[in-house]
Amino acid sequence: MESIRKVQVSSLALTNFAAAFILLLLGGLFGLIQGLNRAGVLEIVGGLNYYELLTAHGIFLILGFTTLFMNGYLYSAVDYVLGGLSKTVRVLGWLSFSSFVAGALLVTVMVLAGEATVLYTFYAPMAASPWFYIGLVFVVLSIWLSAAGVFISAFTWKKRNKGKHLPLFAFFAVGVYVLVTFGSLGVTWEVLMLIPWAFGWTETINVLLTRTLFWSFGHTLVNVWYLVAVSAWYIVLPKVIGGKIFSDSLARLVVILIVFLNVPGGFHHQIVDPGFTEGLKFMHLFMSLAIGFPSLMTAFALFATLERAGRNKGGKGLFGWFFKLPWKDVRFITIMLAMISFIFGGAGGIAQTNNQLNQVVHNTMWVVGHFHVTVGVAVVLTFFGLMYWLIPHLSGRIMTSKIHNLGIWQTMFWTVGMLFMTISMSAVGLMGSPRRTEYTTYGDSATALGWDPYLLFVGAGGTLLYRSLLMVYIVFNLMFFAPKGYTEFMAASDEGLHHTPKWTENWGLWVVLAIVIISMGYVVPIIDIIENAPPGSPPIRTW
């Protein structure tokens, strides 16, 4: 019976991973075409246009790949650390996957049919087919079903183990799903407004309200993936390097802070929007900057973990520990490069919360560069690193030296490709090149022609990135073709090393505090937007 249960959980996780990496392959192809078009070396033909591909690229990767990966990874972790998932939770996991597939099919058909060219930022006044928005409802439902499964598992374990701390991996999983649940409430409200508007049942819609509700989700979603990656940095990385978690209490505090500080940070995407007072924007500046605090705590804890492990292996002097780390291990180098990249990605995010700097970079390629370094490197490289042990663990196989070496090359291709893209995007954005536009010289404008050398590097980076999607081959090899064998679950523990305060377990308090913080950020502006609504907009179709 136990072996059957394990196979069922492994099948659920592996199915999520397989679908995630298929979406990565397709979304990456769309990204390559966009990059080459933006570089001015490829004209898009075949009935599709740049903006349809841009919409599909964003939704496949930002919503699809990350959601499926998160569900597979965290369900595997919760199953391992809590001693198994109940039948109810496994059913919820499969219902979540089925709901995602149904929604993804609706969304994909509408986008590729040219009926939903609204980009990833699907707020008004640009309108899609109502079936596109209905598809998004199923995607959100998928997230809620997965969240319910994790919450039930954690609650059941706590009932059976009174007085014990929820294992750290499960604590992270609860935090991730609490955060994504809060973040998805606003976008659910938005989508339920957009459906009757798109059907023509209502003539106009409050554009500013839809933008505000979207960004309560759009910004939060980035930090959901970040929190998923951070779980690996705190728990998996110490195991890989033969070290220990720096502090269980600090890790739990980081989770709590990210959960209740995060959602109001979405307002820094609306600094240039009319309709909000300067005082409100100033308040949200502090809310956005507050998110940086748990990241600084994480930087301290993780580099302390690395240094301690390196010194235990014989590292001497100021930086001797650095060279004692396992730089030839693909499971380490992926996560290490991801963490280093977030130093720059996080700094760029802090810059964009500043009103004056935001005025300069808003809606330029700078934003795209920032997004790719935070998500494309810090998050996605972490996800890649997890695959080298988690897929073999679930499939009952072992990674060969050939696949390991291939993984090193894949990591280098991905990192260099992203380096080309993010640096050139950031530079050309500071020069004024707009985001979300296909290649144009604006009538041979001297300014626009000056962007071309940088945009060529964007295309070159995209080409390297697509070559590095041999990661898809690696994943399916580890699932079906690698030699049979046992691969351990990589989770470090500091049980008994530190006393973790009981207050960290009080999720009821943290949920209430999150509601209070979110209310401080959103209740007043949303009431004002509704009571003093600007003129509504009918659906606008530009493509």
C-alpha positions as CSV (number, residue, x, y, z in Angstrom):
1,M,0.0,0.0,0.0
2,E,2.8,2.4,0.9
3,S,4.6,1.8,-2.4
4,I,1.3,2.4,-4.3
5,R,0.9,5.7,-2.5
6,K,4.5,6.7,-3.3
7,V,4.0,5.9,-7.0
8,Q,0.8,8.0,-7.1
9,V,2.5,11.0,-5.6
10,S,5.5,10.6,-7.9
11,S,3.2,10.3,-10.9
12,L,1.4,13.5,-9.9
13,A,4.7,15.4,-9.5
14,L,6.3,14.0,-12.7
15,T,3.2,14.8,-14.7
16,N,3.3,18.4,-13.5
17,F,7.0,18.6,-14.4
18,A,6.6,17.1,-17.8
19,A,3.8,19.5,-18.7
20,A,5.9,22.4,-17.3
21,F,8.9,21.7,-19.4
22,I,6.8,21.2,-22.6
23,L,5.5,24.7,-21.9
24,L,9.1,25.9,-21.3
25,L,10.1,24.5,-24.7
26,L,7.1,26.2,-26.5
27,G,7.4,29.5,-24.6
28,G,11.1,29.5,-25.2
29,L,10.5,29.1,-29.0
30,F,8.2,32.1,-29.0
31,G,10.7,34.0,-27.0
32,L,13.4,33.2,-29.6
33,I,11.3,34.4,-32.4
34,Q,10.5,37.6,-30.6
35,G,14.2,38.2,-29.8
36,L,15.2,37.8,-33.4
37,N,12.4,40.0,-34.6
38,R,13.3,42.7,-32.0
39,A,16.9,42.5,-33.2
40,G,15.7,43.3,-36.8
41,V,16.9,40.0,-38.3
42,L,13.6,38.0,-38.6
43,E,10.2,38.9,-40.0
44,I,7.4,36.9,-38.4
45,V,5.3,35.1,-41.0
46,G,2.8,32.3,-41.1
47,G,-0.3,34.0,-39.9
48,L,1.0,34.9,-36.4
49,N,2.2,38.3,-35.3
50,Y,4.7,39.6,-32.7
51,Y,2.0,40.5,-30.2
52,E,0.3,37.1,-30.3
53,L,3.7,35.4,-29.7
54,L,4.5,37.9,-26.9
55,T,1.1,37.1,-25.2
56,A,1.7,33.3,-25.5
57,H,5.4,33.6,-24.4
58,G,4.4,35.4,-21.2
59,I,1.4,33.2,-20.3
60,F,3.2,29.9,-21.1
61,L,6.2,30.8,-19.0
62,I,5.0,33.3,-16.4
63,L,1.7,31.5,-15.5
64,G,2.1,28.0,-16.9
65,F,5.7,26.8,-16.4
66,T,6.1,28.3,-13.0
67,T,2.7,27.2,-11.6
68,L,3.1,23.6,-12.7
69,F,6.7,23.5,-11.4
70,M,5.6,24.9,-8.1
71,N,2.8,22.3,-7.7
72,G,5.0,19.4,-8.5
73,Y,7.9,20.5,-6.4
74,L,6.0,21.5,-3.3
75,Y,3.7,18.5,-3.4
76,S,6.8,16.3,-3.5
77,A,8.4,18.2,-0.6
78,V,5.3,18.0,1.6
79,D,4.8,14.3,0.8
80,Y,8.4,13.6,1.9
81,V,8.7,15.7,5.1
82,L,5.1,15.0,6.4
83,G,5.3,11.3,5.8
84,G,2.9,11.1,2.9
85,L,-0.2,12.7,1.4
86,S,-3.7,11.5,2.1
87,K,-6.0,10.2,-0.7
88,T,-8.0,13.4,-0.4
89,V,-4.9,15.5,-1.0
90,R,-3.8,13.4,-3.9
91,V,-7.2,13.8,-5.5
92,L,-7.0,17.6,-5.0
93,G,-3.6,17.5,-6.7
94,W,-5.0,15.7,-9.8
95,L,-8.0,18.0,-9.9
96,S,-5.6,20.9,-9.8
97,F,-3.7,19.6,-12.7
98,S,-6.9,18.8,-14.7
99,S,-8.2,22.3,-14.0
100,F,-4.9,23.8,-15.2
101,V,-5.0,21.8,-18.4
102,A,-8.6,22.8,-19.2
103,G,-7.8,26.5,-18.6
104,A,-4.5,26.3,-20.5
105,L,-6.2,24.8,-23.5
106,L,-8.9,27.6,-23.6
107,V,-6.2,30.3,-23.2
108,T,-3.9,28.8,-25.8
109,V,-6.6,28.3,-28.4
110,M,-7.8,31.9,-28.0
111,V,-4.3,33.4,-28.1
112,L,-3.1,31.5,-31.2
113,A,-6.5,32.1,-32.9
114,G,-5.8,35.9,-32.6
115,E,-8.7,36.3,-30.2
116,A,-6.7,37.2,-27.1
117,T,-3.8,39.5,-28.1
118,V,-3.7,41.3,-24.7
119,L,-0.2,40.4,-23.5
120,Y,0.5,38.8,-20.1
121,T,-0.8,42.0,-18.4
122,F,-4.4,41.3,-19.3
123,Y,-6.1,44.4,-17.9
124,A,-8.5,46.7,-19.6
125,P,-9.0,48.5,-22.0
126,M,-7.5,45.9,-24.3
127,A,-10.0,43.1,-24.6
128,A,-9.8,39.4,-25.4
129,S,-12.4,36.8,-26.1
130,P,-14.4,36.0,-23.0
131,W,-13.3,32.4,-23.3
132,F,-9.7,33.5,-22.7
133,Y,-10.8,35.0,-19.3
134,I,-12.8,31.9,-18.5
135,G,-9.7,29.8,-19.2
136,L,-7.9,32.0,-16.6
137,V,-10.6,31.2,-14.1
138,F,-9.7,27.5,-14.4
139,V,-6.0,28.4,-13.9
140,V,-6.7,30.2,-10.7
141,L,-8.9,27.4,-9.6
142,S,-6.0,25.1,-10.2
143,I,-3.8,27.1,-7.8
144,W,-6.5,27.2,-5.1
145,L,-7.0,23.4,-5.3
146,S,-3.3,22.8,-4.9
147,A,-3.3,25.3,-2.0
148,A,-6.1,23.4,-0.3
149,G,-4.2,20.1,-0.5
150,V,-1.1,21.6,1.2
151,F,-3.2,23.3,3.9
152,I,-5.0,20.1,4.7
153,S,-1.7,18.1,4.8
154,A,-0.1,20.7,7.2
155,F,-3.2,20.8,9.4
156,T,-3.5,17.1,9.6
157,W,0.2,16.7,10.5
158,K,-0.1,19.3,13.2
159,K,-3.1,17.5,14.7
160,R,-1.1,14.2,14.8
161,N,2.1,15.9,16.1
162,K,0.9,18.3,18.8
163,G,3.6,20.6,20.1
164,K,6.0,19.9,17.2
165,H,7.1,22.4,14.7
166,L,5.9,21.9,11.1
167,P,8.9,20.7,9.1
168,L,10.6,23.7,7.4
169,F,9.9,22.4,3.9
170,A,6.2,22.2,4.7
171,F,6.4,25.6,6.4
172,F,7.7,27.1,3.1
173,A,4.9,25.3,1.2
174,V,2.2,26.7,3.4
175,G,3.7,30.2,3.1
176,V,3.9,30.0,-0.7
177,Y,0.3,28.9,-1.1
178,V,-1.0,31.5,1.5
179,L,0.8,34.2,-0.5
180,V,-0.4,33.0,-3.9
181,T,-4.0,32.7,-2.6
182,F,-4.0,36.3,-1.3
183,G,-2.4,37.5,-4.5
184,S,-4.9,35.7,-6.7
185,L,-8.0,37.3,-5.0
186,G,-7.5,40.6,-6.8
187,V,-7.0,39.1,-10.2
188,T,-10.1,36.8,-9.7
189,W,-12.2,39.9,-9.1
190,E,-10.7,41.5,-12.2
191,V,-11.4,38.5,-14.4
192,L,-14.9,38.2,-13.2
193,M,-15.4,41.8,-14.2
194,L,-13.8,41.3,-17.6
195,I,-16.0,38.3,-18.6
196,P,-19.3,40.1,-18.8
197,W,-17.5,43.1,-20.4
198,A,-16.0,40.9,-23.1
199,F,-19.3,39.2,-23.7
200,G,-20.9,42.6,-24.2
201,W,-23.2,42.3,-21.3
202,T,-21.8,45.5,-19.8
203,E,-20.8,48.4,-22.0
204,T,-17.8,49.8,-20.2
205,I,-15.4,48.9,-17.4
206,N,-13.3,50.8,-14.8
207,V,-9.8,50.6,-16.4
208,L,-7.9,51.9,-13.3
209,L,-9.7,49.3,-11.1
210,T,-8.7,46.5,-13.4
211,R,-5.1,47.7,-13.5
212,T,-4.9,47.9,-9.7
213,L,-6.5,44.5,-9.2
214,F,-4.1,42.9,-11.8
215,W,-1.0,44.3,-10.2
216,S,-2.0,43.1,-6.8
217,F,-1.5,39.7,-8.5
218,G,1.1,40.4,-11.1
219,H,3.7,41.6,-8.7
220,T,2.9,39.1,-6.0
221,L,3.3,36.2,-8.4
222,V,6.9,37.1,-9.0
223,N,7.5,36.9,-5.2
224,V,5.6,33.5,-5.1
225,W,8.2,32.1,-7.4
226,Y,11.0,33.8,-5.5
227,L,9.7,32.2,-2.3
228,V,9.7,28.8,-4.0
229,A,13.3,29.4,-5.0
230,V,14.3,30.6,-1.5
231,S,13.0,27.4,-0.1
232,A,15.6,25.5,-2.1
233,W,18.3,28.0,-1.1
234,Y,17.6,27.5,2.6
235,I,16.9,23.7,2.6
236,V,18.4,22.1,-0.5
237,L,21.6,24.1,-0.9
238,P,23.1,23.2,2.6
239,K,22.5,19.5,1.8
240,V,24.2,19.8,-1.5
241,I,27.3,21.4,0.0
242,G,27.4,19.2,3.1
243,G,26.5,22.0,5.4
244,K,23.7,22.9,7.8
245,I,20.8,25.4,7.7
246,F,22.0,28.6,9.3
247,S,18.9,29.2,11.4
248,D,15.5,27.5,11.3
249,S,14.0,30.5,13.1
250,L,15.4,33.1,10.6
251,A,14.1,31.0,7.7
252,R,10.6,30.9,9.1
253,L,10.7,34.6,9.9
254,V,11.7,35.3,6.2
255,V,8.7,33.3,5.0
256,I,6.3,35.1,7.4
257,L,7.6,38.6,6.3
258,I,7.4,37.8,2.6
259,V,3.8,36.6,3.1
260,F,2.4,39.6,4.9
261,L,4.5,42.4,3.3
262,N,4.2,41.4,-0.3
263,V,0.8,42.1,-1.9
264,P,0.7,45.9,-1.5
265,G,4.1,46.1,-3.2
266,G,2.2,45.8,-6.5
267,F,1.5,49.5,-6.4
268,H,5.0,50.3,-7.5
269,H,3.9,49.1,-11.0
270,Q,1.5,52.0,-11.0
271,I,3.7,54.9,-9.8
272,V,3.1,56.8,-13.1
273,D,-0.7,56.1,-13.1
274,P,-3.1,59.0,-12.7
275,G,-5.9,58.6,-10.2
276,F,-3.7,58.1,-7.1
277,T,-2.6,60.8,-4.7
278,E,1.1,61.5,-4.1
279,G,0.6,60.6,-0.5
280,L,-0.8,57.2,-1.4
281,K,2.1,56.5,-3.7
282,F,4.6,57.6,-1.0
283,M,3.0,55.2,1.4
284,H,3.3,52.4,-1.1
285,L,7.0,53.3,-1.7
286,F,7.7,52.2,1.9
287,M,5.5,49.0,1.5
288,S,7.5,48.1,-1.7
289,L,10.9,48.8,0.0
290,A,9.9,46.7,3.0
291,I,9.9,43.6,0.8
292,G,13.7,44.0,0.5
293,F,14.2,43.4,4.2
294,P,13.6,39.6,4.2
295,S,15.8,39.4,1.1
296,L,18.7,41.0,3.0
297,M,18.1,38.6,5.8
298,T,18.3,35.7,3.3
299,A,21.5,37.0,1.8
300,F,23.1,37.1,5.2
301,A,21.9,33.6,6.2
302,L,22.9,32.0,2.9
303,F,26.4,33.4,2.6
304,A,27.0,32.5,6.3
305,T,25.9,28.9,5.4
306,L,28.3,28.9,2.4
307,E,31.2,30.3,4.4
308,R,30.7,27.9,7.3
309,A,30.6,24.9,5.0
310,G,33.7,26.0,3.1
311,R,35.6,26.6,6.3
312,N,34.6,23.1,7.6
313,K,36.1,21.7,4.4
314,G,39.5,23.4,5.1
315,G,39.0,26.9,3.6
316,K,41.5,29.4,5.1
317,G,41.9,33.1,5.0
318,L,39.3,35.7,4.0
319,F,38.0,33.9,0.9
320,G,39.5,30.4,1.1
321,W,36.1,29.0,2.0
322,F,34.8,30.2,-1.4
323,F,37.1,27.8,-3.4
324,K,36.2,24.8,-1.2
325,L,32.6,24.8,-2.4
326,P,31.6,22.1,-4.9
327,W,31.9,24.2,-8.1
328,K,31.9,21.1,-10.3
329,D,28.5,19.9,-9.0
330,V,25.6,21.0,-11.3
331,R,23.2,20.9,-8.4
332,F,25.3,23.6,-6.6
333,I,26.4,25.8,-9.5
334,T,22.9,26.3,-10.8
335,I,21.6,27.5,-7.4
336,M,24.8,29.6,-6.7
337,L,24.5,31.5,-10.0
338,A,20.8,32.0,-9.3
339,M,21.5,33.5,-5.9
340,I,24.3,35.8,-7.3
341,S,22.0,37.0,-10.0
342,F,19.3,38.0,-7.5
343,I,21.7,40.5,-6.0
344,F,21.4,42.5,-9.2
345,G,17.8,41.7,-9.8
346,G,16.8,42.7,-6.3
347,A,18.8,46.0,-6.6
348,G,17.0,46.8,-9.9
349,G,13.6,46.1,-8.2
350,I,14.4,48.5,-5.4
351,A,15.4,51.2,-8.0
352,Q,12.0,50.9,-9.7
353,T,10.2,51.6,-6.5
354,N,11.7,55.1,-6.6
355,N,9.4,57.7,-8.2
356,Q,12.1,59.6,-10.2
357,L,13.9,56.5,-11.4
358,N,10.6,54.8,-12.2
359,Q,9.7,57.8,-14.4
360,V,12.8,57.1,-16.5
361,V,12.5,53.3,-16.9
362,H,8.7,52.7,-16.9
363,N,7.5,50.8,-20.0
364,T,11.1,50.6,-21.4
365,M,13.2,47.6,-22.2
366,W,14.8,48.1,-18.8
367,V,11.8,46.5,-17.1
368,V,12.0,43.5,-19.4
369,G,15.7,43.1,-18.5
370,H,15.0,43.4,-14.8
371,F,12.3,40.8,-15.1
372,H,14.5,38.3,-17.0
373,V,17.3,38.5,-14.4
374,T,15.0,38.0,-11.5
375,V,12.8,35.3,-12.9
376,G,14.8,34.0,-15.8
377,V,18.0,33.5,-13.8
378,A,17.3,33.7,-10.0
379,V,14.2,31.6,-10.2
380,V,14.5,29.4,-13.3
381,L,18.1,28.4,-12.7
382,T,17.1,27.3,-9.2
383,F,14.3,25.2,-10.7
384,F,16.7,23.7,-13.1
385,G,19.1,22.8,-10.3
386,L,16.3,21.0,-8.4
387,M,15.6,18.8,-11.4
388,Y,19.0,17.0,-11.2
389,W,18.0,15.2,-8.0
390,L,14.3,15.6,-7.7
391,I,13.4,13.9,-11.0
392,P,15.6,10.9,-10.4
393,H,14.3,10.6,-6.8
394,L,10.7,10.5,-8.1
395,S,11.4,8.3,-11.1
396,G,13.6,5.8,-9.3
397,R,16.7,6.6,-11.4
398,I,20.2,8.1,-11.0
399,M,21.9,10.9,-12.9
400,T,24.8,9.7,-15.1
401,S,28.0,11.6,-15.5
402,K,27.1,12.3,-19.2
403,I,23.9,14.1,-18.1
404,H,25.7,15.9,-15.3
405,N,28.3,17.3,-17.7
406,L,25.5,18.2,-20.2
407,G,23.9,20.0,-17.3
408,I,27.0,22.1,-16.7
409,W,27.0,23.1,-20.4
410,Q,23.3,23.9,-20.3
411,T,23.8,26.1,-17.2
412,M,26.6,28.0,-19.0
413,F,24.5,28.5,-22.1
414,W,21.6,29.7,-20.1
415,T,23.6,32.1,-17.9
416,V,25.6,33.6,-20.8
417,G,22.4,33.9,-22.9
418,M,20.6,35.7,-20.0
419,L,23.6,37.9,-19.4
420,F,23.6,39.1,-23.1
421,M,19.8,39.7,-22.9
422,T,19.5,41.4,-19.6
423,I,22.5,43.7,-19.9
424,S,21.5,44.8,-23.5
425,M,17.8,45.1,-22.5
426,S,18.7,47.2,-19.5
427,A,21.1,49.5,-21.4
428,V,18.8,50.0,-24.4
429,G,15.9,50.7,-22.0
430,L,17.9,53.5,-20.4
431,M,18.3,54.9,-23.9
432,G,14.5,55.0,-24.3
433,S,13.7,51.8,-26.2
434,P,10.1,50.8,-25.4
435,R,9.0,47.4,-24.3
436,R,6.2,45.4,-26.0
437,T,6.9,46.6,-29.5
438,E,8.1,44.7,-32.5
439,Y,11.1,45.9,-34.5
440,T,10.8,49.3,-36.0
441,T,13.1,52.2,-36.8
442,Y,10.3,54.8,-36.4
443,G,11.0,56.2,-39.9
444,D,14.8,55.8,-39.6
445,S,14.9,57.9,-36.5
446,A,18.5,58.5,-35.4
447,T,17.5,57.6,-31.8
448,A,15.9,54.3,-32.8
449,L,18.8,53.4,-35.1
450,G,21.1,53.8,-32.1
451,W,19.3,51.0,-30.3
452,D,20.1,48.4,-33.0
453,P,23.5,47.2,-31.7
454,Y,22.0,46.5,-28.3
455,L,19.0,44.8,-29.8
456,L,21.3,42.5,-31.8
457,F,22.7,41.3,-28.4
458,V,19.1,40.6,-27.3
459,G,18.7,38.3,-30.4
460,A,22.0,36.6,-29.7
461,G,21.1,36.0,-26.1
462,G,17.7,34.6,-27.2
463,T,19.5,32.2,-29.5
464,L,21.8,31.0,-26.7
465,L,18.9,30.6,-24.4
466,Y,17.0,28.4,-26.9
467,R,20.1,26.2,-27.3
468,S,20.2,25.8,-23.6
469,L,16.7,24.4,-23.7
470,L,18.4,21.0,-24.0
471,M,17.3,21.2,-20.3
472,V,14.0,19.7,-21.7
473,Y,16.0,16.7,-23.0
474,I,17.8,16.4,-19.7
475,V,14.5,16.3,-17.8
476,F,12.9,13.6,-20.0
477,N,16.1,11.6,-19.9
478,L,16.0,11.6,-16.1
479,M,12.4,10.6,-16.2
480,F,12.5,7.7,-18.6
481,F,15.9,6.7,-19.8
482,A,18.5,7.2,-16.9
483,P,19.7,4.0,-15.2
484,K,17.4,2.6,-12.5
485,G,18.6,3.3,-8.9
486,Y,18.1,5.3,-5.7
487,T,18.5,9.1,-5.5
488,E,18.0,10.7,-2.1
489,F,15.7,13.6,-1.4
490,M,17.9,16.6,-0.8
491,A,16.7,18.3,2.3
492,A,19.0,19.6,5.0
493,S,17.9,19.7,8.6
494,D,19.0,21.6,11.7
495,E,16.7,19.7,14.1
496,G,18.0,20.1,17.6
497,L,20.5,22.8,16.7
498,H,18.4,25.8,17.4
499,H,15.4,26.6,19.5
500,T,12.6,27.8,17.1
501,P,10.1,30.0,18.9
502,K,6.5,28.7,19.1
503,W,5.1,32.0,17.7
504,T,6.5,31.2,14.3
505,E,3.8,28.4,14.0
506,N,0.9,30.8,14.5
507,W,-0.4,30.9,10.9
508,G,-3.7,32.3,12.1
509,L,-1.9,35.4,13.4
510,W,0.1,35.8,10.2
511,V,-2.9,35.5,8.0
512,V,-4.8,38.1,10.0
513,L,-1.7,40.4,9.9
514,A,-1.5,39.9,6.1
515,I,-5.2,40.9,5.8
516,V,-4.5,44.0,7.8
517,I,-1.5,45.0,5.7
518,I,-3.3,44.3,2.4
519,S,-6.3,46.3,3.7
520,M,-4.0,49.3,4.6
521,G,-2.7,49.3,1.1
522,Y,-5.8,48.6,-0.9
523,V,-9.1,49.4,0.8
524,V,-8.9,53.2,0.6
525,P,-7.6,53.5,-3.0
526,I,-10.1,50.9,-4.3
527,I,-13.1,52.6,-2.6
528,D,-11.9,55.9,-4.1
529,I,-11.5,54.3,-7.6
530,I,-15.0,52.9,-7.4
531,E,-16.7,56.0,-5.9
532,N,-14.9,58.5,-8.2
533,A,-14.7,56.2,-11.2
534,P,-13.1,57.7,-14.3
535,P,-15.1,57.3,-17.5
536,G,-15.4,53.6,-18.3
537,S,-14.0,52.1,-21.5
538,P,-15.7,49.8,-24.0
539,P,-13.7,46.7,-25.1
540,I,-10.8,47.7,-27.4
541,R,-9.3,45.3,-29.9
542,T,-6.1,46.4,-31.6
543,W,-5.1,43.1,-33.0
